[in-house]
Amino acid sequence: MSDPEIPSDEPTRADIRRIVASSSLGRQLRAARAKQQREHAALAPPPRRARRAGGALPDVAALQRRIDDLYAERGWRVFDFQHTVWAHLQQGRSGLLHAGTGSGKTLAVWLGALLRAAAQPAPGLRVLWITPMRALAADTALTLGDSARALGLDWDVGLRTGDTGSAERARQARALPQALVTTPESLTLMLSHETAREQLGALCAVVVDEWHELIANKRGVQAQLALARLRQWNPALPVWGLSATLGNPDHAMQVLCGPGGERVAGEIARPVKLDSLIPAHTERFPWAGHLGVKLLDAVLTELDGSPSTLLFTNTRSQAELWYQALLAARPDWAGLIALHHGSLSREVREWVEAGLKNGTLRAVVCTSSLDLGVDFLPVERVLQLGSPKGVARLMQRAGRSGHAPGRTPHATCVPGHGLELIDSAAARRAVAAGRIEPRHSPEAPVDVLVQHLVTLALAGGFDADALKAEIRTTHAYRALDDRTWDWAMDFVSRGGASLAAYPDYRKVERDADGRHRVPRVDIARRHRMQIGTITADSAVDVRWAKGGKSGGKSGGHDAPASGAAALAGGRLGQVEESFIGRLKPGDCFLFAGRVLELVAVRDMQALVRVGNAARGTVPRWAGGRMPLSSELAQEIRTLIALAAQGDFPEPEMQALRPLLDVQRGWSALPREDELLIEVMQSREGHHAFFFPFAGRPVHAGMAALLAGRISRSRPITFSLSFNDYGFELLSASPVDWATEIAAGLLSGDALEADIEHCLNAAQLARRRFREVARVAGLTFQGYPGQGKSARQLQVSSELLFDVFSRHDPDNLLLQQAKQEALVEELDADRIAVTLAAMRAARHCITHPPSMTPFAFPLLVARLRERLSSEQLSERVARMVALLEKAAGP
């Protein structure tokens, strides 16, 4: 979600104590926090007071001696790449440091920035450190502050994110610290004030941490625009990016630094140990319905052998299920294992992080909320539960273990089902070959441009021609044409062609001096509250109903509709509004590691108490859509092609040999230049299974595309199913697939029109427009405590969508929403590439006698839409028994 600096409705300390009072986990984490506070007491800064204007550094030579002494005292080695970065920074050069996790990147750039500051003494803020996450920002501020004090420097390292309190923000308004750790949103908010140049104009270095997490999204574009403004004030300002997992570091450096940047690679050899948890018995007919929990006993054995382990999942639902499974299997570990994901409250997440840092937690089940560079030194092991889905993702997660020079990161993949063993082997091969996914900057998003214009109009105004030239220095807007610029200026000045009659959309006016400024205080206030490009999934707070934790009646079903604040107790986190909307009072759901019973929903708050059901419904979060990367998909195809030739080079493939032998005997194992299509008939109808191995989102689009193309020529209805390996088309009447392909079924002609027609692109564009409209300032999410629901925001944005569609079809925000729906929602680019590969491949059409190991998971995926989990499990068990009997010993 966006990162506005507004007061948040956080639970009190008493609320927090009540949240964990029923569990020993709270005692463990409080003890961890106390230990952490004692360890940092000696290095803690003095009590808060008015900030000094000083923070003087010794001269460069003296500071370099202190650095050398510090390294010698701690037995560290100064690596060549660190010397190189220090030299580049002292000479005012920008660049990208691309090195492995735990190799010393942070110190390389931080100490280089200190050396540059020593060479150019000046008061005020000198070093700006940008991170992609608030949690990472807090950890980074602590690390930088500790190292500065260890060098004996009188520097204050501050923190500025959406979590920063009003008192600290007021203190920073009076005098900024010498170094500030912040996020792109908070930096942009600082740039919206007239004092921005005074506060930020004396910077001697900017560092962008985890650049690979920002470059490929609108937050990265927002960072590019902010850096362009800083460079406008200080053309010699060096900017450095840090990254550990990038497949295209030269492009990443160019986006961040422009021409003339220096790319420095860490020379430390830190091989990552990657292996798989191979089950003793591999299923010949796997299905993906159990999220890998069948390997629970083997996972428990791995946890017994490691003092501290992170168990990464790909979705929050999977994290909740695994946490419950571990607790049920080992109740004696209560208080020693924990759950961490982005929907839990900030206080709970901070407690878990403190427990990891201090070694009091032996295992944490988590999502990507712990992916990025927070330093957990005690963690020795990482388990990836389910397919890693991407090479960079697996490397990033592996780097959370052994997070120090000289230690070896160790990640073990735990397959959710048998076929995911191929994913694990493919990921290890891709890592060994250095095939990491590239990340590219978005091209000129208009909604971010519009937001930036209003932001700078707030900061004392801007000259249009000068600002256009400044924005064109960024990579994202390097090709910004006059038509787009004129449209954006017209939009912020009068709302464009469709909204000119409404004063609230006249956000910028040109004054007598020719500068463009925001004329109204209410417009300024709303804009500052909504700065950011992350569009949050509409969520409701999950809170204890007062008296509800014991299952009593207080705050229960008979509570009046008003007075939600009086009913609400401690906050547990957030769940998507769409999920809560499907529940009724009395229903149970699994959240925050426990079964909760819904008591009532009041004012975007779900009031709950401890549930009595043995198991609740698991929330489904929108963030669970995770595609298989192209690089990993290619390695999977290569491994299957090798198996087709009788070559099983990896232990995972050897373990899968019984499955692959059945697949080859009943159908085929496709080679890299082949497309396998299995055609068969059952009591359900006529099945066609296609196996492009391109990832679930692409296969979902391909299934709808092919079904739509065939249904245009004759009346026919298809049922669709898809997973990472292929898709199924089921119809009541037979289809001659060879003839359809020869007639142009896989043609690339009119592809975009077919995608829009067959994949409901228009409706997806409507939903996407809600996000675009929010970033561009067309809709407002509401003041604190008065937030609008997802339905309200969708109605507002749909009204605007309809107005633009009828009266302003060339509206650039409308066009952007349609393009984003095609590219990001439907993955149209990969659909086009996959379709071309399918068209060029040799078509291997087989007629197996029964469901093959490749086809069976697709069948189960379709059945899951119609049956409950109990019915599904029973039916799948019967089907597997029959298939195993047919396959023989």
N, C-alpha and C positions, 0 to 999 in steps of 0.2 A: 504494500500500500504506500501512499505518498507519505512524505516525511515532514509535515508541517510543524512549525514550532508553536504549538498552541497547547494550553493546559490540557492534560489528559485525565481521564477519570480513573485513576489508579487506586487499588485497594489500600487501605490503611495497614499499618503493621499488625494491628489486632486482627484484621481480616485475614492477613497472610498466615498468622499463627493458627487461626481456626482451620484454614485449608489443609494444613498438614498435621493437625493435632492427632488425627486418628492413625497416623503411620509413623514408623520409626525413621522413615526417609527424612522427615523434617529435622529430627535430632541429628542425624548424620550430616546433613547439609549445613545446619547451623554451626556444628562443630568445625566443619571444613571452612566456613566463612571466618570463624574466630581465629583459626590457625592462620589463614591467609592474612588477616589483619595484623596478627602478631608478627608475621614474617616481614611485612612491609612497614611496620611501625618505625623502624630505624631510618628508613628511606623516605618516610612520608613528608610531604611539604608542610610548612608551618600552617597554623590555623588561618582560615580565610580572612583576608583583610583587603584594603584597597590595594590594587595591583601596583607594583613598582613600575616605574618607567624605564628601569635600568635593564638588568639581565646582561651585563657586559661580559664578553668572552675574553680569554687571554689571546695573545697574538697567535698567528697560525703556527709558528714553530713550537710555541709552548703547548698549544692544544694538541699538536701532533705527538709531542712527547708524552702527554697524558694518555693519549690513545694507545701508544706503544706500551706504556707501563701497564695499562688496564689489561691489554691482551696478554702481556707477560705474566701478570698476577694470576690470571684465570687459566693459564696454560693454553690459550687459543693461538691459532696460526692465522696470520694475515694472508689471505689468498690474493693471487695476482689480480683477479677480477675486482676485488675490493679496492686495491690500489688504483686500478684503472678508473673506476667510478669516481673515486676521490679526486683524481687528477682532472677528469672531465668536468666535474662540478666546480672545482676551483677556477677552471678556465671559462666557466659560464656556458658550457655546452649542454644540450638536451639529449635525452636518449631513453633507451629501454633496456632494463636489466632482465634477462631471460635466464632463470636458473631454477634448479630443483627446490622443492619444499624443504625447509630446514637447512639450507646451505649458507645462510648468512646474508640474504638479500637486504633485509631491513637495516642491519647495521651498516652495510655498504653505502646505502643512499643516505641514511640519517647522519652518519658521521661525516660524509662528504658535504651534506648541507651545513653542518656545524662549522666545518673548515671554511666553507665559502662565507658564512656569516661572520666568522672571525676576521676574514680578509676585508670585509666591507661592513664595519661596525655602524649600527644605526639603531634608534629606538623603535619600539613598537613590534608588530607581528613580522617575523622574518621567514618562518617556514610554515607552509600550508601542506597538510597531509590529508589526501582525499581517499576514503575507503568506500566500498559498496554497501556495507552493512553496519547498523548501529552497534551490534554486539562486537564486531571486529574493531570498530572505532574505539570502544571503551578499552579493549584489550591492548590495542596499539598505543593508546595514550599512556597506559600504565607502563608498557615496555619502553617507550621513548623517554618517559620521565625517569624511570629507574636508571637507564643508561646515562642520562645527562647528569644525574646526581652522583653516579659512580665515578664520573669524570670530574666531579667537584665543580660543576657549572651552576651558576645562579640563574637558571632558566626555569620558567614555568611552562608546562605543557598542558594546554587546555583542551576541552572537548566541547563540540558544538554539533548536536544532532537534535532530532525531534524529541528525544528524551531529556534534553538539558532543561533544568528548572528555570523558572522566571528570574529568581535571584541571581543565578549565574549568568543568565543572558544580560541582565541589567549591569552586572559587574563588567562583562565583556564590552558592553556598549560604552562604558567609561574608559576602559583600557584593556586592550586585548593582550593575551599572553604572548610570549616570544614564539611559541609554536602552537599550532591549533590543528587538531584532528577533527575532520568533519566529513559529511556526505555530499554528493552532488546537489541534493535538494536544499540542504542548509546553506551551502555556499551560494546558490542562486538566490536564496532568501536574503543573505547578507548583501548581495549585489543590488537588491531592490531598494536599498536605503541611500539617501543622499550622502551619507558619511562613508560610503563604500570605498571611494578612492582614498580617502584619508586613512582608513583602516587597513586597506590591502595594497596600497601603492608602494610600500617599502619592502615587499617580499624579496627575498634573495633566492628562494627555491620553492618549487611545488613538486610534490610527490603524489602519484596516483597509484595506489596499491591495488593488487588483484585486477589489473587492467583488463584481463581476458573476460572478467565478469561484467564489465561495463561496455566494452567496445561494440558489441553486436546488438545493443538495444537503445531505446530512446534516452535512458539515463546517461549513456555514453555520449550521445549527441548533446544532451544538456551540459555535460562536463566540457565538451569541445567548445560550446558557446561561452561558458564561463571563463575558460582559459584564454579565449580570444580577447575577452574584455581585459583580463589581467595583463596580457601581452600588449594590448593597446596602451596601457598606462606605463608598462615597463618592457620595452621591446627586447631587452637583453635577459629577460627572466628565463632561467633554465627550468625545464619540466622533465621529470623522470617518471617512467612507468615501471612497475614491478609485475612480473608474471612468471608462473611456473609451468603452465600447460597451454601452449599455443602452437597450432600447426602452421601459422603464417606470421611469424614474428616481425618480418620486414614491413608487412602491411600494417600491423598493429603499431609499430613505431612511427610510420608515416602519418597515420591517423592522429596520433597523440602529439607528435613533435613537429610535423611538417617536414620539409626538405632539410637535409643536413644533420639529421639526428645520428647519434652513435648507438649502435646495438652492441651490448656487452653480454657475453654468454658466460655463465658460471662454469668453471672448469672442474668443479668437484665431482668426482665419479660417485654418485649415490644410486647404485642399482636398486630398483624396487623389486622385492620378492613378491611374486604373484603366483598363487596356486588355487586349487579348487578343493572343496570338500566333496569327495567322490563317494556316493553311497555304496554300501556293500553289494546291494542288488539294484540294478538299473531297470526301470520300467521299460518295457518294449512298447507300451501304448500310454504315453504320458498325457496328462491334462493339467491345466494351469489353475485349478480351482482351490488349491490348498495353500498357496503363498509360501511353499517351502517348509511349512511347519512339520512335515513328515520327517525332516532331518533334525528335529528338536533335540533328540538325545545326542546326536553327533555334535551339535552346536554347544550343548552343555559341557561335553567333554573338552571342547576347545576352550571354553571359558574357564574351566577348572585349571587349565595349563597356563593361563595368562593373568597377571595381577590386574590389568586394566585393558578393557577392550571396548571399541566402538562398533556397534552393529548398525550399519547403514541400510535403510530401506529406500525404495523409490517413491513411496506415497505415505502420507500420514495414517491412512487406514491400515496399511501393512505394519507400520510401527506400533499402532495400538494393539493389533492382534498378537504380534510377537511379544510385546511387553507382558500381556496377559498370560501368554503361553509359558513364558519363562517363570513368572511368579507362581503359576499353578504347579509347575514342575518342581520348583525349588522355593517353597515358602520360607525356608531358612535364609534366603538371600534378600528378604524384605529389608529395605534400607541400604542395601549394597548395590542394587540395580535401579536404574531410573529411566525416564522417558523424556525425550526432548524433540519438539517440533515447533514450527512457527505459529501454531494456533494456541499454544499454551501461553499463560500470562508471563510477562517479562520477569517477574520475581521468581517464578518457578524455574524458568530457563537459567536465570543467573545463579540460582542455588545449584542446579545441576552442573553448570560450568565451573563453579567453585569447587564442587566435589571432585570433578575430573582433574582440575589443576593440583589439588592437594592429595590425590591418590586415595581418597576415601570411598570412591565408587569403583567397583570392579567391572561394571558393564553399564553402558548406556545405549538404549535403542533410539536411533535418531534418523532424521531425514537430512536433506541438504542444508538444514539450519546450522549444521556443524561442518559443512563442506570447506568453508573458507578458512584463511590462515590464523584462526585462534590457536594459540600455542598451548597444547596439553602435553607437557613433557612426560608425565607418567604413562601415557597410552603406549602400549607395546604392540597392539594388534588391532587390525580392522577386519571385520567380516562384512562382506557385501551380500545382503540377503536378496536373492533374485538377480536377474540379468543386470549388468552395469549399464547397459544401453548405449554407452559411449566410452571411447578410449580416454579422453581427457577427464571425464567424470571419475573413472576408476583411478587414474593417477592422482587426481586431486584428493580423493578420499583416502587412498593408500598413504598419502603424505601426512595425514593426521597422526600416523603412528611413527615412532622413531624420529620424532620431530626435533632433531639436533644433529649438527655435523658429527660424522663418525658412526651414526646409528643407521640401521637399514629399515626402511619402511616395509611393512609386511601386511599384505591384504589377501584374504582368502574369499573366493566367491562361493556362495552357498546356493546351488540351483534351486529355483522354485519348482521345477519339474525337469525331467530328463533332458529335454532338448536344450535347456539353458546351459548345459555343460558345454555345448558348442560355442555359446556366447563367451563363456569364460576362457576357453582355449583361444578363440579368435581375438579377444581383447589382449591377452598376453602376447600373442604374435604381433599384433599391431604396435604394442608398446615397444617390443624388441626392435621392430623395424622403424620406429620413430614416426609412425603414421598417426598423427594427432589431428583432430578436427580443426579446420580453419574457422576463423570468426571474422565477419566483415561488418563494417559500419553501415547503418541504414543510410539511405540516400534522401536527403532534404525533406524530412517529415514536416509538413506544413503546420500541424498542430503545435509542435515544439517551437517553431519559428514564431508563430502568433503569440504564444505565451512569453517568449523571450522579449518581444517588442514591448509588451505591456510592462514586463519586469523592469526594463531599462527606462521606460517612460516614467516609472515611479522614482528612479534614482536620479532626479534632477533633470530628466528629459534627454532627448537625443536629436542629433542632426541626421536626417534620413539618409543623405548621400554618404556621410562618413560611416554610419552604422552598416549600410549595405556593403561597403568595402571591407569593413571589419568582419562581418559574418562570412563573406566570401573567402576569408583566410582559413576557415575551418574545412576539414575534409568533407564533412557531410554536405556542406552548402557551397562547395568549390565551383559548381556549375549552376548556381542560382541565377535564373534568368530574370530579365526586367519584368516580364509578364507576371511571374509568381510573386516577385517583390511588390509590384504595384497592387496585386490582388490582396496580399497580406496587409499592406498599409491601409487599403480601403476597408478591409474587414475590421481592423482594430479601431479605425476612425469613425465608421458609421454602421458597422454590422454587415457590410456587403450589400449586394443587390436586394436581398430578401428581407433584411432586418433593419433597414435604414429608418423605419418609422418608430423604432423602439429606443428610447434614450439609454436604457441600461446597456445596450451594445455599443454605445459610443464611448469607448474606453480611453481613447487617446485624442487629444486636440492639439493643434498647432497654435502656439502663442505668438505674441507680437514680435518676439525675437527669432521666430522661425524654428523653435525647438518643439518637439512633440512631447507632451506631458499628460499625465492622468488628471482630469479636472475635478474628480469627486472623491471624497474621503471614503464613502461606502464601497465604491468600486475598488479602491486601493486595499481596503481591509479584506474584502472577499478574495481578491487576487492573491494576496500574501498567504491567506489561509489555504489556498489550493495549489500553490507552486509545487511542481513535481510532475513526473511522467508515469509513475507507477499507479495504475488504476486498480484499486482494491476490489476483490470479490466482496460483494455485500455480505456482511457478517453480523451475527448477533452475539452479544456477550453471554457467556454461560456463567451463572452465579448460583451460589447456594441460596435456596429459599430459607429465610430465617427459621431456625428450628427444624429445618428439613433434613439435616445430616443424620439425624437419629431415626428418620422415617416417620416423624410425628406429623400432626395435623397443622401445626403452625405454618402459616404461609402456604397452605395447600390449595386444593381445587376450588374451595369456596371463597378465595380471596377476591376482594372487589377489583374491578378493572383499573381503578385509579390507585395511586399510592405505590407504584412499583418500587420506588426508592426505599420505602419502609419495608417492603417484602424482601429486598435483595440483601444477601450477605456477601461473603468473600468471592472474588472473581477467580474462575478457573481458566478462562481463555475465550476463544471465539470459534464458532462453527458457522458454516455458510447458511444464509437465510433460507435458501432453497431446500436444504436438508431439514431444518427445523420445521419448515412449513408443511412437510409431509407427515409430521408426528402429531399426535393428539395427547392431551394430558393423560398420564398413566403409562405411556409408552416408555420403554427403556432404550438407552443407546450407550455405546462404549466411547468414553472420552476421558482424557487425562489419566489413563491407566486404571479406570474403574467403571463399573456399570452405574449409570445415572438414570433416575426416573424424572421425566418431564412433569413439572407441576403446573407451570403456566408460562405464557409468553406475553411480556408487557414492555412496550416502548423499546423494542429492539434488544430485549434482555430475555434469555431463556432461564427461568428459575427452576432449579433441580434439587433433588434430594437423592440419597443413596438408594439405588434400585435393588429390588428383591429378586429380579430375574437372574438366572444363571448366566445369561449372556444377552447382550443387547445388540441392536443394529449398529453397524459401523458407519460413521459418517463418510461420505464421498466428497472429497474436495476437488475443485476444478483444476488445481495444480497437478493432479495425478496423471495428466496426459503427457507421456514422456516418449518421444520417438526413438527408434533405433537409428543410430547415426550411419551415414553412408559408408564411413571407413570401417565400422564394425560389420556392417552388412556385407561388404566386399570380402572381408576375411572369412565370414561364415560361408559364403559361396565357395571360396577357395578350399576350405576344409572339406566341404561336402564333395567337391569335385575330386579332391585327393582320395577320399574314401571310395568314390566310384571306381578309381583305379586300383583299389586294394591297399592304399597307403593310409595308415593311421598314425601320424607323427606325434600326436600329443596324448598324454595319459587320459584326458577326458574323452578323446575319440576312441581310444581302446576300450574304455569302460562302456561306451555307447555302441560298441560293435554288434551286440545282439539286436539292438533296435535297428541299426543301419542294415544289417543282413536281412531282416524281415522287410524293410522298406525296399531294398534292391530286389528281393525275391518276388514280392507281390507287385511292384511297380517299377521304379527306377530311382537312382541317385543322379540328379542332373549334373552335367559338367558346366563349366563356367559360361560356355557359349550356348547353353540349352535352357529352354523354359519348360519345366515339367507341368503338365496338365493331366490330372487324373479324372476320368469320367466313369461314373458308376450309377447304378440304380438300386434303390431300396424301397421299403414300404412308404417312406416319406415322399419319394419322388425321384427326380433325376438330378444328380449332384455333379458339379464341376468344381474341382479344386485347382487353383492356380498357385504356383510357388515362385514368385519373383525374389523373395527374401529381401524386401526393401523397407520393412518396418510397418507397424500397425497403422499409423495415420495415412500413409501412402496407400496401403492396401484397402483401407476403408473408402478412400476416394476412388481407387481403381474399380472396386466392386460396384459402387454406385454408377460409375461412368459406363462400364460395360453393360450393366443391366439396363441403364437408360437408353443406350444406343440400340440394343436389341429390341426393346419394347416399343421403339418408334416405328419399327417396320412391321410389327404384328402384335396382337394382344397377348401378353404373357406377364406373369407376376413372378418375382424372384424373392426368396428369403436370403439375406446376406449374413455372412459371418467373416471375421478377419482377425488375424493376430500378427505378430512380427514376421512370420515366415511365409504367410500366404493368405488367400481369401477363398471363400466358398460362395457359389451361386447355386441355389436350389430352386427348381421349378417343377410344376406339375407335369409339364410336357417336355419331351426331349429337345435338345438343341444340337445341331450338327456343328460342333465348334470349329472343325477344320474348315468347313465352308464359310462360316461367319468370319473367321480370321482372313481367309483369302479374299473376302468381299470388302475388307477394310475395317474390321472391328477395332484393330489396334492402330488405325491411322492417326496421324497427328493433325490432320486437317480440321479446322474449326474447333480446335481443342478448347480454347478459352470459353467459347460460347456453349459447348457441350458441358463443361465443368459448371458453368453458371446455371445451366438448366437442370442437370442431373444431380448436382450436389447442393441444391438449395442455397446457392451463393448469395442470393438477394437477402434472404433472412439472416444469414450470417453477417452480411454487411450491416444490417440494421443493428445487430447486437454489437458489432465492432464500432459502430458510429458512437455508441454510448461512451466508449473509452476516448475516442478522438474528441468528442464534444467536451468531455470533462477537462482534458489537457488544454484545449483551445479556449476554455473559459465560457463555453456556451451554456453549460449547466453548472449548478452550484450544489455541493453535497450537504450544505447546511452548517450552521454554527455548532460549536461543541454542546453536546447534550440534546441537540435538535436535528440529528442527522436524518437524511431522507432514506427511505427503503429502496431496495433495488428496483421494486416495481415503480415507485415514483420517478426515479431517475430514468428508467427505461421509457416510461410514458413521455417524459419531457423530451428525451432525445429522439424518440420515434416521431413525435410531432414535428420537431425540427427536420428530421430526415425526410418526412413527407413533404414539408414545405419546400425544401431544397430540391427534391426530386421533381416536383411539379413546376416550380417557378424559377429555379436556379440550378439546372442540371449540370452546369459546368463548375459548380462550387467545388473548390479544391479540397475542402475537408470531406465532402461527400465522395469525391474520387479517391481520396486517400483511404477512406474506410473500405471501399470496394476492393482496392488493391491489397490492403492488409488482410482482408478476408480470404482473398485468393492465395496469397503467399504464406501467411502465418497460420490461418485457420485450416485451409485446405491443402497447404503445402503443394501448390500448383506447379512450382518449378520442379520438385522431385517427381510429381506425377508425370510431367512431360518427359523427364529423363528416363524414368522407369518404363513408360509406354514405348519410348524409342528403343530401349534395350530389349523389351519383349518382342517388338516388331522385328528387330534384326536377328533375334536368336533363332536357333533351330528348335522347332516346336516338337517336343516329345510328349505325345498324347498316349496315355496308357489306360487300360481298362482293368483295374485290380479286382480280385475276387471279393474283397472286403475292405473295410476302412483300414488304411495304412497308418503306420506310426506318425507320418506327417499330417494326414488328414484328420485323425481322431481328435486332436485338440480343437480344431475348427468346428467339428460336430458338437463337442461339449460346450464351446462358447455360445453356439446358437441355442442349445438346450437351456443354458443358464438364464436366458431371457424369459423362459416360460415356466420354469420349475423353481420351487424353493430349494434351499441348500440341502435339506434332508432328502427330499425327493430326488434331487440331482445326484447326490452321493450314492444313493441306493441304485439308481438306474445306471450310473457310470460303472459301479462295481460289477453289476450283471453283465454289462457290455464288455468290460475288460476281461472277465472270465471267459466269455465266448470267444473273444479275439485271441486270447492266450491259448485256448484249446485249439483254435484253427492254426495258429502259428507253430504249434508243436513244441517239443522240448528245446 
